[in-house]
Amino acid sequence: QSLVSSSKWLQCYGLKRNKLSLSQILSQIGFQHRKDYVTTLGKPVASRYADGLFPQYKTAQDGSVYNLTAKKELILHFVDCLIGAIELYKQRMEWLTSESRQIFGVIQEQCIVIVLDFGTAAPNEFDLCRDALSMVLVEQVIQISRFNLIRAAPDLMKWQEKCTPVSEHTVKSAVTWLWKLDHMTAVSHTSSAEALLEAMGDEVVSS
């Protein structure tokens, strides 16, 4: 039963995904109550033949009135489609705001350098930063093509000389390198800029 329900939803969403705005739904379950200009009266007049024959819905956007002619089954079909669309949006938002994406957003570029500037972080904060960076490496960097790590410090530190192809081995190596870094509190004011310039010096880097 669950598989059948999922199949019905996928079919519904595939057919209706571009037709789920209020005006689009109304046009599929009824017809607009029209006005026309009556010359003798000198003003637009709405037809009255439908009054009392159909349920009517007035939109808040432009005040248009729709006569609803659809059977209950079709309306329930749109209810299912809308519930499914809402559920997809919820799942997407939960995914976008979970784990490393909550801190770093979603990495979309295929070749990146992550510049590490720990500033004057205390030892426990330093470890929290490394936890977060390990998470983004394992969850997101593993999905792209190439990467590198550069630490802002008086003596600039690079994991690799140039961006390296992504693989399970290189990601694991980067995490190991990250956790071997020493905690340092004294960082010069120019270290971050120097690290950024070094990152930008790699011509293949896109972010």
Phi, psi and chi 1 to 4 in degrees:
 res  aa     phi    psi   chi1   chi2   chi3   chi4
   1 GLN       -  -39.3 -175.6  178.4    0.5      -
   2 SER   -62.7  -42.3  175.6      -      -      -
   3 LEU   -65.1  -39.5  -72.2  172.8      -      -
   4 VAL   -63.8  -43.8  171.4      -      -      -
   5 SER   -62.0  -42.4  -60.6      -      -      -
   6 SER   -63.4  -41.5  -61.3      -      -      -
   7 SER   -62.7  -42.9  175.5      -      -      -
   8 LYS   -62.4  -41.8  -75.6 -177.4  177.6  177.9
   9 TRP   -64.8  -44.2  155.8 -121.5      -      -
  10 LEU   -61.2  -40.7  -71.7  171.4      -      -
  11 GLN   -64.4  -44.6 -177.0 -178.4   20.2      -
  12 CYS   -60.4  -48.0  163.4      -      -      -
  13 TYR   -67.8  -37.2 -172.1   68.6      -      -
  14 GLY   -63.9  -36.7      -      -      -      -
  15 LEU   -82.6  -32.3  -68.6  172.2      -      -
  16 LYS  -113.2    3.5  -58.6  -62.6 -178.0 -178.0
  17 ARG   -60.1  -27.9   65.1 -177.8 -178.6 -141.4
  18 ASN   -98.3    8.3  -64.3  -39.4      -      -
  19 LYS  -131.9   42.2  -61.6 -178.1  179.0  179.5
  20 LEU  -114.8   11.6  -71.5  178.8      -      -
  21 SER   -76.1  160.8   71.0      -      -      -
  22 LEU   -57.6  -47.5  178.6   59.6      -      -
  23 SER   -64.8  -36.3   61.1      -      -      -
  24 GLN   -69.4  -39.4  -70.9  167.2  -26.7      -
  25 ILE   -66.1  -44.8  -70.3  174.7      -      -
  26 LEU   -60.1  -37.0  -71.9  171.5      -      -
  27 SER   -69.0  -19.4   68.3      -      -      -
  28 GLN   -95.6  -15.3  -66.1  173.9   79.7      -
  29 ILE  -114.9    7.4   63.9  174.2      -      -
  30 GLY  -173.9 -161.3      -      -      -      -
  31 PHE  -142.1  152.9   61.0   93.4      -      -
  32 GLN   -74.5  135.3 -167.7  169.7  -14.7      -
  33 HIS   -75.0  111.6 -160.8   63.1      -      -
  34 ARG   -88.4  153.0  -64.2  -68.6 -176.7 -177.2
  35 LYS  -115.9  147.4  -72.5 -175.3  176.9 -177.5
  36 ASP  -137.4  156.0 -155.8   -7.2      -      -
  37 TYR   -83.5  122.9 -173.0   81.6      -      -
  38 VAL  -101.4  115.2  179.2      -      -      -
  39 THR   -61.6  -42.7  -53.3      -      -      -
  40 THR   -65.7  -30.1   54.4      -      -      -
  41 LEU   -91.2  -21.4  -63.6  175.9      -      -
  42 GLY    71.9   29.0      -      -      -      -
  43 LYS  -158.8  160.3   62.0  179.8 -178.8  179.8
  44 PRO   -71.2  139.1  -12.0   25.5      -      -
  45 VAL  -130.3  133.9  176.5      -      -      -
  46 ALA   -83.4  144.2      -      -      -      -
  47 SER   -65.1  149.6   61.4      -      -      -
  48 ARG  -116.9    0.1  -58.8 -177.6   63.2 -179.3
  49 TYR   -64.0  -27.0   78.6   91.9      -      -
  50 ALA   -86.8   -8.0      -      -      -      -
  51 ASP   -60.2  122.7  -68.8   -9.4      -      -
  52 GLY    86.4  -13.7      -      -      -      -
  53 LEU   -86.4  -34.0  -69.7  177.1      -      -
  54 PHE  -129.3  149.8  -53.2  103.9      -      -
  55 PRO   -62.5  144.4  -17.0   28.8      -      -
  56 GLN  -122.0  149.4  -67.5 -175.5  -36.0      -
  57 TYR  -132.2  128.9 -178.6   85.3      -      -
  58 LYS  -105.7  123.7 -175.9  175.2 -178.1  179.4
  59 THR   -78.0  146.2   64.7      -      -      -
  60 ALA   -78.3  -24.4      -      -      -      -
  61 GLN   -66.1  -55.6  -71.1   89.3  -21.4      -
  62 ASP  -126.1    6.0   58.2    6.5      -      -
  63 GLY    79.0    7.9      -      -      -      -
  64 SER   -64.0  144.7  -60.6      -      -      -
  65 VAL  -110.2  130.8  175.8      -      -      -
  66 TYR  -114.1  135.6  -77.1   82.1      -      -
  67 ASN   -89.4  121.6  -61.7  -52.5      -      -
  68 LEU   -90.8  120.4  -53.0 -178.2      -      -
  69 THR  -116.6   -6.9   59.4      -      -      -
  70 ALA   -70.1  150.8      -      -      -      -
  71 LYS   -76.9  162.6  -67.7 -177.4  179.2  179.6
  72 LYS   -56.0  -38.1 -179.2  179.8  178.4  179.8
  73 GLU   -60.2  -41.4  -69.7   77.4   10.4      -
  74 LEU   -68.1  -39.6 -179.6   58.1      -      -
  75 ILE   -64.9  -41.3  -66.8  175.5      -      -
  76 LEU   -65.1  -32.2  -69.8  176.1      -      -
  77 HIS   -61.1  -43.8  167.3   74.4      -      -
  78 PHE   -69.2  -33.1  -82.4  106.4      -      -
  79 VAL   -59.8  -46.1  170.0      -      -      -
  80 ASP   -60.6  -42.9  -71.6  -19.1      -      -
  81 CYS   -62.4  -43.5  -71.1      -      -      -
  82 LEU   -67.6  -40.8  -72.3  166.7      -      -
  83 ILE   -61.4  -42.1  -70.3  172.5      -      -
  84 GLY   -64.1  -41.5      -      -      -      -
  85 ALA   -64.6  -41.0      -      -      -      -
  86 ILE   -62.5  -41.3  -70.2  168.1      -      -
  87 GLU   -63.1  -40.0 -174.4   58.4   32.3      -
  88 LEU   -63.2  -42.2  -76.5  179.7      -      -
  89 TYR   -62.4  -41.0  -82.0  114.7      -      -
  90 LYS   -62.3  -45.7  -75.1 -178.2  177.8  178.0
  91 GLN   -62.1  -40.7  -69.0  174.7   11.1      -
  92 ARG   -63.7  -44.2  178.0   66.6  174.3  169.6
  93 MET   -65.6  -39.3  -73.4  -56.1  -61.5      -
  94 GLU   -62.4  -40.3  -73.0  172.8    2.4      -
  95 TRP   -67.3  -42.7 -178.1   82.2      -      -
  96 LEU   -66.5  -25.2  -74.4  170.2      -      -
  97 THR  -111.1   24.1   56.6      -      -      -
  98 SER  -115.3  155.5   64.8      -      -      -
  99 GLU    51.2 -135.6  -60.3  176.7  -30.2      -
 100 SER   -66.5  -24.8   65.0      -      -      -
 101 ARG   -66.2  -26.5  -67.4  171.9  -68.1  -86.4
 102 GLN   -65.7  -30.3 -171.9  173.5   14.1      -
 103 ILE   -95.6  -44.4  -55.8  170.1      -      -
 104 PHE  -104.2   -6.7  -67.6   92.1      -      -
 105 GLY    74.1 -166.3      -      -      -      -
 106 VAL  -101.7  121.4  178.9      -      -      -
 107 ILE   -76.5  118.3  -63.9  174.2      -      -
 108 GLN  -106.7  -22.4  -63.5  179.5  -36.5      -
 109 GLU   -75.2  155.4  -62.6   80.0    8.5      -
 110 GLN   -95.2  -15.7  -73.4  -60.6  -56.2      -
 111 CYS  -137.9  111.9 -177.4      -      -      -
 112 ILE  -132.8  157.9   69.1  166.5      -      -
 113 VAL  -122.5  129.3  174.5      -      -      -
 114 ILE   -98.5  117.5  -60.2  177.2      -      -
 115 VAL   -93.2  123.8  174.0      -      -      -
 116 LEU  -100.4  117.5  -43.6  176.9      -      -
 117 ASP  -127.6  101.0 -178.0   -2.3      -      -
 118 PHE   -87.5   -4.5  -61.7  107.0      -      -
 119 GLY    54.0 -129.6      -      -      -      -
 120 THR  -107.8   33.4   57.0      -      -      -
 121 ALA   -58.8  138.2      -      -      -      -
 122 ALA   -69.3  162.5      -      -      -      -
 123 PRO   -52.5  -43.1  -29.3   36.3      -      -
 124 ASN   -68.4  -35.6   61.2  -32.3      -      -
 125 GLU   -68.2  -36.5  -65.9  171.1  -22.3      -
 126 PHE   -59.6  -43.1 -179.2   55.9      -      -
 127 ASP   -68.1  -37.4  -72.9  -16.8      -      -
 128 LEU   -62.9  -40.2  -76.3  173.6      -      -
 129 CYS   -62.1  -42.4  -70.9      -      -      -
 130 ARG   -68.9  -33.8  -68.3 -166.6  -69.9 -177.2
 131 ASP   -60.9  -46.6  -84.1  -30.3      -      -
 132 ALA   -64.2  -42.8      -      -      -      -
 133 LEU   -66.4  -37.9  -72.7  162.0      -      -
 134 SER   -61.9  -39.7  -61.7      -      -      -
 135 MET   -62.9  -44.7 -167.5 -174.9  -59.2      -
 136 VAL   -68.4  -32.6   80.5      -      -      -
 137 LEU   -65.4  -47.0  -71.7  168.0      -      -
 138 VAL   -73.4  -35.5  171.5      -      -      -
 139 GLU   -90.5  -37.5  -68.6  177.2   -0.3      -
 140 GLN  -114.9  -46.2  -66.6 -159.3   59.3      -
 141 VAL   -60.3  -33.0  171.1      -      -      -
 142 ILE   -60.3  -18.6 -167.2   67.6      -      -
 143 GLN   -91.0   -8.4  -53.9  -68.3  -26.9      -
 144 ILE  -104.5 -166.4   64.9  174.1      -      -
 145 SER   -97.1  -49.6  -61.9      -      -      -
 146 ARG  -142.7  154.8  -56.9  171.8   73.1   86.8
 147 PHE  -160.8  167.8   76.4  110.2      -      -
 148 ASN  -155.5  162.6 -161.3    5.1      -      -
 149 LEU  -125.2  135.2  -54.8  176.6      -      -
 150 ILE  -131.4  130.0  -62.4  177.9      -      -
 151 ARG  -100.5  127.6 -179.6 -179.2 -172.8  173.5
 152 ALA   -73.1  122.1      -      -      -      -
 153 ALA  -162.9  163.5      -      -      -      -
 154 PRO   -52.6  -40.0  -27.4   35.0      -      -
 155 ASP  -109.9   98.4  -67.2  -39.9      -      -
 156 LEU   -51.3  135.5 -173.5  138.3      -      -
 157 MET  -119.2  132.1  -58.1  173.5   65.5      -
 158 LYS  -122.3  138.2  -60.3  169.6   71.3  172.9
 159 TRP   -67.6  -46.1  168.9   60.3      -      -
 160 GLN  -133.5  157.4  -60.5  -69.4  -24.4      -
 161 GLU   -65.3  -38.7  -82.9  -54.8  -52.7      -
 162 LYS  -133.2  166.9  -64.7  -70.7 -177.8 -179.1
 163 CYS   -56.1  137.3  -85.7      -      -      -
 164 THR  -114.9  142.8  -61.5      -      -      -
 165 PRO   -57.4  141.8  -26.2   35.1      -      -
 166 VAL   -80.1  134.3  169.0      -      -      -
 167 SER  -156.1  169.7   67.6      -      -      -
 168 GLU   -59.3  -38.1  -72.0 -172.5   14.1      -
 169 HIS   -65.6  -46.2  171.6   73.3      -      -
 170 THR   -69.5  -36.5   54.7      -      -      -
 171 VAL   -64.9  -43.4  168.2      -      -      -
 172 LYS   -62.3  -39.7 -174.4  176.5  179.8  180.0
 173 SER   -63.3  -41.3  169.6      -      -      -
 174 ALA   -65.2  -40.7      -      -      -      -
 175 VAL   -63.9  -41.8  171.1      -      -      -
 176 THR   -61.7  -45.4  -59.4      -      -      -
 177 TRP   -59.5  -42.3  178.4   84.4      -      -
 178 LEU   -59.6  -42.7  179.9   64.3      -      -
 179 TRP   -81.7   -5.4  -77.1   94.7      -      -
 180 LYS   -94.3   -4.6  -73.8 -178.0  176.8  178.6
 181 LEU   -66.3  141.8  -66.6  176.1      -      -
 182 ASP   -83.5  148.7  -67.3  -32.3      -      -
 183 HIS   -76.0  125.5  175.8 -105.4      -      -
 184 MET  -130.1  135.7  -63.3 -174.6  -63.9      -
 185 THR  -103.4  -23.1   56.3      -      -      -
 186 ALA   -96.0  105.8      -      -      -      -
 187 VAL  -123.4  133.8  178.6      -      -      -
 188 SER   -71.6  159.2   71.5      -      -      -
 189 HIS   -67.9  -21.3  -64.0  -61.4      -      -
 190 THR   -96.0   -5.0   60.2      -      -      -
 191 SER   -61.0  -43.6  -64.9      -      -      -
 192 SER   -63.2  -44.3  -63.2      -      -      -
 193 ALA   -63.7  -40.7      -      -      -      -
 194 GLU   -64.2  -39.9  -69.9  169.2   -1.6      -
 195 ALA   -66.0  -40.5      -      -      -      -
 196 LEU   -64.3  -43.3  -74.0  169.3      -      -
 197 LEU   -62.0  -39.8  -71.9  171.5      -      -
 198 GLU   -63.2  -41.6 -175.5   67.6   24.1      -
 199 ALA   -63.7  -43.7      -      -      -      -
 200 MET   -69.1  -18.5  -66.6  166.1   60.1      -
 201 GLY   -72.1  -15.3      -      -      -      -
 202 ASP   -82.9  111.3 -168.2  -23.1      -      -
 203 GLU   -64.3  -23.1  -64.8  179.4   -3.8      -
 204 VAL   -83.9   -9.1  -59.9      -      -      -
 205 VAL   -72.9  133.6  171.6      -      -      -
 206 SER  -105.5  -14.3   53.7      -      -      -
 207 SER  -159.4      -  177.7      -      -      -
